[in-house]
């Protein structure tokens, strides 16, 4: 952690993103995830994988099958993660390029195959166990912030060098 940064205090039941590893850890969780868009629930599942990486709130990956049929559409562009591999993008309903996936994740990240992550700020509402999430700052990272996750978080202006 940058010497100038101060970790947010951790209360019982909370996790600090500064305790997450690099390279990122993938873990299955039984948390109940819902995603709403245009007044409709478009995903609802407890079959969830989350990726935990230093300085980032968790990113939740849901099975493609948990989304309403037809709501996910291919979108232009690709990116590359040094850990997870090449990513493709999806539009979610009326929201262009608002989700991503790893068609062939690298070794250690195979559990992300056939799963999709959405930018929570592009959706109307995303929940984790009934709690509405706050989106990670910035337009590149897709972390989901809940009351049990503390930072500070990468993504805001001035944090790229963290």
C-alpha positions, 0 to 999 in steps of 0.5 A, a space after each residue: 500500500 502506498 505510504 501516503 494512503 491510510 487504510 480505512 478502519 475495519 469493524 467486526 464483519 468487514 473486509 479491507 481490500 488491502 488484505 486481498 491478494 495480488 494476483 487476485 483470488 477467486 472464490 465461490 460464494 453463496 451470496 444472493 445477487 440480483 441485478 435490475 435494469 429498466 425496472 426489471 430483474 434481469 439476473 437473480 442467483 446464488 451461484 456466484 464467484 467473486 474476484 478479490 484483488 488488492 485495492 479493489 472491491 469484489 467483482 461478482 461473476 454470474 453464470 450467463 444462464 442466470 440472466 434473462 434470455 436475450 439481455 446479453 448481446 456481444 459488444 465491440 472491444 477487448 481488453 487483457 488482464 495479466 492474470 485472467 487473460 483476454 476479456 470480451 465485452 457485452 451490452 446488457 439490455 439498453 446499456 452498451 458495453 456494460 459487462 465483460 467475460 473471459 471466454 478462455 480464462 487462464 490457469 487458476 481462473 477457470 471458474 470464470 468460464 461461462 460467467 459474466 461480470 457487470 459494471 454495477 454503475 451501469 445497471 439500475 440496481 445491483 444487490 448482494 444479500 439484499 443490500 444495494 451496492 455502490 459502484 467502484 469509481 472510474 469507468 474501467 473497474 467494476 467493483 461492488 462496494 457494500 457496507 462490509 467492504 472498506 478501502 480506500 479503493 482504486 479507481 478514483 482520479 489519482 489512484 492509477 499508480 496504486 
